[in-house]
Amino acid sequence: MTKQKKIVLEEVRKVCTHPTADDIYKMARKRLPNISMGTVYRNLDVLSRFGMIQKIEMGNAQTRFDANTSVHYHVRCIHCGRIDDVPIETTSDIEDSVSRASDYEILGHRMEFYGVCPYCKDKKILKEG
C-alpha cells in the first residue's frame, strides 16, 4: 500500500463524521502537504472498491466516506448535510421480498433516511423561541 493510500485510509478511520473527499484532503495535507486532491479521490475510489471503506451517496448530497464497512443504515440532515449511523438492526427480508416481486437477483440494498439533525433542530427551536 502506498504512503498516500495508507494516510487516506487512516484519516477516514480516525473520524466517525462521514467526511467528504474535501474533508479527507484537508486532513491528509496536515500529514502529507504535497498530496493532491486527485490522489485523494483516486485512493478513496480504490479503497471503496476493495471494501476497505464505504462510499455513501445519498440524494444530491456530496459523497461521503465511512470506515465502518459493516452493513448499516445512515440518516442525513436536510439542512446541514450531516450524516450519522442509525443504530438499528438491518434486515435482509426486504431483499427477499424485492427479489420475489421483481425476479431480480438482489445483491444488496441502501435505504435513505433523512430529517433534521439534533443540532439544526435546536437552532430552529432557538430561532422560534
Secondary structure, DSSP 4 states (H G I P E B T S, - for coil): --HHHHHHHHHHHH-SS--BHHHHHHHHHHH-TT--HHHHHHHHHHHHHTTSSEEE--TTSPPEEES--SS-EEEEETTT--EEEE-S---SHHHHHHHHHH---------EEEE--HHHHHHHHHHH-
